Amino acid sequence: MAAGTPVVHVTPKPDWLSVCKPYSQRPSARTIEKGYFFALLEQQVHVELQANYHHVIKEIVSETGIQNASQVNVSFDPSFQRLDFHNIIVWRNNKPINRLNVSAFKVIADEQDLSNFIYQGSYSALLILDDIRKGDRIEYSYTLTGRNPIFNGRFCDDIAFQWYQPIAHQYTVLVASAQRKLNFKAINTIPKVTISQTAGLKRYEYEGFQVPPARDDENQPAWYESRPRVQISEFNGWAGVVNWALSINPAAINIKGELAQRIAEIKAKTGNDQVKYFREAVKTVQNEVRYMGIEMGQYSHKANNPEKVFKQRYGDCKDKSLLLVSMLKADGIDAAMVLVNSSVRAHIEDYLPTYYAFDHAVVTANVQGKQVWVDATIDYQGGSGTDIYFPNYGKGLVLRAGDTSLTTIPQSKTGKVIFNDIYKVKNDHAPVMFTVKTTYTLNEADDIRSRLASTGMAETEKNYLDYYAKTYTKIEQKDSITVDDDLDKNVLTTTETYTIKDFFRVDTETNKKSADLYANYISQQLPSLNGRIKTPVSLSYPLDYDYTISVILKGGWDITDKTNAITRDYYKFSSDYTSSGDTLQLNYKLAYLKDNVPVDKLDEFKEDIKKLNSDGLSYSFSYGAISEPGSNINNPMVIFAGFLVVGLIFLGVWFYQRETPAIVFSYGSTFMPIGGWLILIAIGLGATVLSVARNLYTGNFFDMATWNSFATSKYGFNHKLLLVVGAGGNIILMMLAVFCLILLLNKRDIFPKVITGYFLYVLGFGAVFYIISLTVHDEKVVSQSLYFLIRACVVSAIWIPYFKRSTRVEDTFIVPYPPYNYSYEGPDSKYPAAKD
């Protein structure tokens, strides 16, 4: 406990230090950022004494520098390190002011990774300096003594010679026994090294002057290093790292306790099927053991005992990996832990063999002859048997006795995201129905499944709605998000439904409405590149997006199909604009084929992005002239219908009042009442009147928005002609049915001829409407008109012959006009009553 207590000590400077010669030249004022610069950054490392000496001088050049540089902050791990301060001096007007006061230090827990569920046990010794002024020079020196015992005295380090502030003078020294075999690898152009040897110690001395601040680009890959640095390792090859890692992380044998019970349960459940056992073991570690790393001291690299990890139900990547390895071995499956670097991935091969080269641990296993790779830290992973996704870590160090090199990890089949945005447009004033259906596969399904579980459905729905509200301010959620998850196939589909009230924007000059569509999901994956970038550009590899925007608008589309494609070695893009019937479809595909675009291909990449952002991802369409606010009536169609109705009424009255020949009844006879099949005719005519009236009211024949919707259609004229013929034909049909019904109820003598004409009209109207419907290329309209025509044919074939041959018809419809124009034959008349 005493060794782990965070304490700040005060001691004189070590006596083993090399002499750093003074240097007083300042960097150029234009290169100074944040109001200060490093006049000196000195670091001296004594490998044998396990001591790191630091000497810093910061010079304040502005008030901003007072804010940014008026504190001393040193991080250390008290479980194996001792912190000794030697001096803290503020130089003002070339006069020293001693500020070293141990009691003024605040020693606080330095858990920067706690939000990532990692507890390291490190501390920060923080001293906030008071009374700092412009022009002051803050000088301090300290030594950190002690190294993590988990490394067994093996020395590895990585020393940088450039930082993100200008450095006037940099001085670095490494002191080690001449007998210690160290390997060095320079990254970029480092200062020239001076090597000397005294009393069995070898000194490596590096010195630099006027070092400019480093410039990292936000788009550069994690493995790309622009700063000069040197890697140092005591390992001669990867075999040494393997042996070291195996010595501290052996798989558990003779397992007892809760872990042994769980292994027995899985064996009983899966029998002798190793594939099923493997999958159950993986799910146990992934889903039942949460991620939490207590990485204090030696546990930065040493895994906890698997029995302990399973009992406490938490652990970091190496804890979970060793637990899984132990469980697999318990069923005779050959398994091993694998060290990888999740940031640099395959570029780990460019590093010297060292225990610092890795930041993550995974597992590989041979399951019935198939080599399988597993990341035990993935939550909610889908898949069946050994068919599970493994991230593209590139290369890894398999911790198996005898392995001497990095292993190339086969790339898993990568998942994709299929987006389907569907807009259903009823007219120019009704809310647009917006449906978003998104399908995720493999790793994409794993990711979204984990995010949904972490965020919760209510928060997810809010986030999605906020996202779309950036484009449509009047969007509202219609229904809750539905999730369809097939864990075995590892396919997850979400469906969202919204209504949009501001889908169209109005052009006040042309009085037209238009809508803009944009492939946001694709655009968000394109990096923003400035003209000064000189590093490779990182890509979100692996990525495979298939994004379709569909707009369903009555009347169809007058567009020319368009295809665009860009294919490079590092990415590929395509877009297809097509239409079919009422649906416009915009399809975009983007896939990244590698993890970066090299520097020599950046100009090409920039041009491609510029082209896509300018016109490759957007589409706009107009809806046609809109009606005045508050009115959506197609006035010309209403006038046309009005004139047609009035004309038909006058024509019907005139035709009804035409005088017909008188009739003479035989003595004792009179008019026959309506009966038999004629009752069905009366009902049919009445139903036709009501049905046609309803169709005219609900069929959008007089709706201006419907008329305007055909402005975007390739067959707009044909649609409008069909609309006019439909309205006029239905009005004539309705008026004819009314006229026939009046004639029938009055048993007029002209009824048989008129209703025969009525049936022939229906047949002709159906044929004309069907022929015109064929020209609009709308399957729904064609099928409806064909049904109407077939029904007209059947009805005409039944009733026309009936009215020609029926004696009931002949005896019933005999009333002339005027209706009193009839007489009776006397009982003694020798002449029978004549029939007209």
C-alpha positions, 0 to 999 in steps of 0.5 A: 500500500505504501508503494502505491501511495501517490506522493510528490518528492523533492530531491536534487537532480540526478548525477548521471545526467549529460550536460545540455548546453544553453541555447537562447534563440527564439522561434519565429513569432509567426510560428508560435501558437497558444501564446507560448513556446518551448524554449527547451524540451530535455529528456534523458533516459537511464535504462539501467536505473529505470529513470526518466529525467525531464527538463522543460522551459516554457516562455510566455509571449502573450496573455493567451499563453498565461492561460494555456501554460501556467500549470505543471502537470505530470502523470505517473503510476505510483504502483511502480513509479516514484516522482521526484521534482528537482526545481520549479522556477519562474524567470522574470526579468532574468531573475529566478523566483522559486515556486517549488512547493510540495504542499501546493501540488494537487495529486488527483486520479488521472483516469482519462479512459474511464469513459471507455470502461478502463481504470489504469490507476495512474495519477496526475501531480498538478501545480497551478502557478499563480502570478504568471505574467507575459514574458515569464519563463517557466522552468521545471525538472523532474525524474520518474523512477521505476518501470512496470515489473510485468516487462521483466526488465526488458526495455522498449520505448518510442521517443518523439522529436516533434510536438504540437508546439514550436520547440527552440531547443530539443535535447534527448539522451538514452543511457544503457549498458554497453552489454544491453542489445538495443534495436533502433528504427528511425521513423521519418527524418530524426536528428543525427545521433551521437554515440559515446561510451564511458564506464560500460555505459553507452550514451545515445545523444540527439539534439535539435533546434527550431523544431516547428510544430507538428501538423496532423490532418484529421483525415490521415490514417491512424497508422500514418506518422508524420513526426520524426521519432525513433523506436527502441526495442530489446527484442530481436524478433517477434518470438521473444514477444510471444514467449514473454506474453505466454509467460504472463498469460497462460490458459487456465487448466484444472478449471474450478468454481462457477466457470467449471459449472458453466463449461459442464452446462455447455457440454451437456447442451451441445453434446459432442458438437464442437461447432455448437460448443464454440458458439455457446462459449463465444456468446457466454464471454461476449454477452455475459462478461461485460467490458471493464478493465482494471489495468493497474500496474502489471495488469496493463498487460497481464490478464486476470485469472479466467475463473475470477473474470467469469465470477466477477462477470467483467474484464478487458480485452485480454481478460475476455480473450484468455477466458474464451481460450480457456473455455475452448481448450476445455473442450479440446479446441485448439485456441490461442490469444492473438495480439493486434493493433486496432488502429494501425492494423496491418501496418504493425509489420512496420514496427519493431517487435515490442510489447508496446506494439499492441492495444487489443487482444482477440482469439483464434481457434481451429474448430473441426479443421476451420480456422476461426477468429473471434473478438470477444469484446463485440456485444450482441454479435449475430451469426451461427456456428463459426460464421461470425464477423471478425474485424479487419485487423490485418495482422496479429501476433498469435500467442502460441509456442514456436510462432516467430512472426506476425500472422496475416489475418484473413479478411471476413466477409464484410456487411453492407447497409441497404437504405430505402427512402420512400416518399409517397406524394398524394398531391401538392398540399397533402402531407407526404408519407415518408418511409425509411427501411434500412437493412444491416448485414454482418458487422453492420448488423452487429454495430446497429444492434449494439447501438440500439441496445445502448441508446434505447428506442425512445432516444433512438427515435428522437435522434432519427427525427432530429436528423430528418428535421434538419432537412424537413422542419415540419416532419412528424413521426407517424409510428414507432420504429419497428425492428426485425432482427434475424440473429442466425443470418445476422441481418437486422432491418429497421422501418421508420414512418413519418409525415412531411408537411414541407416536402415541396418549396414554392417558386414565387415567380413561376408559381410551381412547387419543387422538391430537392432530393439528396443522398445524405448517407453517401455524402456523409461518408465522403471526407472533406479535403482541403487543398493543403493536405499532404498525407494519405486520406483514411477511408471508413473501410470496410464500407458498402452502402446501397442507398435508394430514394423512391418517389411515388407520384401519380401520373408517372415521370418524364425523365431520361434514365441516367447512369454514372459510375466512378471506379478506382483502386480504392473506392467505387461509386455508381448512381442510377436514375430510372422511372417506372409507372408512378415511381421515380427511383434514385439509386446510389452505391458507395464502397471503399475497397481499401483503408486509405487513398495514397498521396499520389491519388489525392488530386483524383480523389478530390476531383471525384468528391467535388464532382459528386458533391456538385451534381452527383448526389442531388436531384430536383423535380417540379410539380407544376403550377399550383392552385391559389391558396385555399383553392384546389379546384380545377376550374376549367374542368368544372366549367366543362362538366357544368356545360355538359350537364346543362346540355344533357338536361336540355337534350333529355327534356327535348327528347322526352317531350317528342310526341309518339303515336297514340295507342288503343287498348282493347276493351277491359285492358290497361297498362301493365305494372313493372315487374319480373327482371325489370326490377333488377334493371331499375335497381341497376340504373339507380346504383349506377347513378350513385356509383358514378356520382361517387366516382366523380366526387372521389376520383380527383377529376376536378382536383387541380393538384392531380392535374398539376401532378402530370406536369412531371410525367413522360405521358402527361398529355395522355394522362390529362386526356384520360382525365377529360374523357373519364370525367365527360364519359362518366357524366354522360353515363350518369345522365343517361342512367338517370334518363333511362330510370325516368323512362322506366318508371314512367313506362315510356314507349321509347325506353327499350330503344333508349336503354339499348343505346345506353348499353351500347354507349357503356360498351363504346365508352369502355373501349375508348377509355381502355385504348387511351389507358394503354397510352399512359403506361400505368398498370393499375389504370389499365387493369381497372379500365379493362375490368370496366370494359369486360363488365360492359361486354357481359352486361350488354350481351345479357340485356340487349337481347332481353329488351329485343325479345321480351314480351313483358318489355313489349307489353310494359313500355307502351306509354306515349307522349303525351301520356294521355294519348291513348283510347279504348276499343268498344266491346262491339267493334269488329276491329281489334285494337291496333298496336304501334 
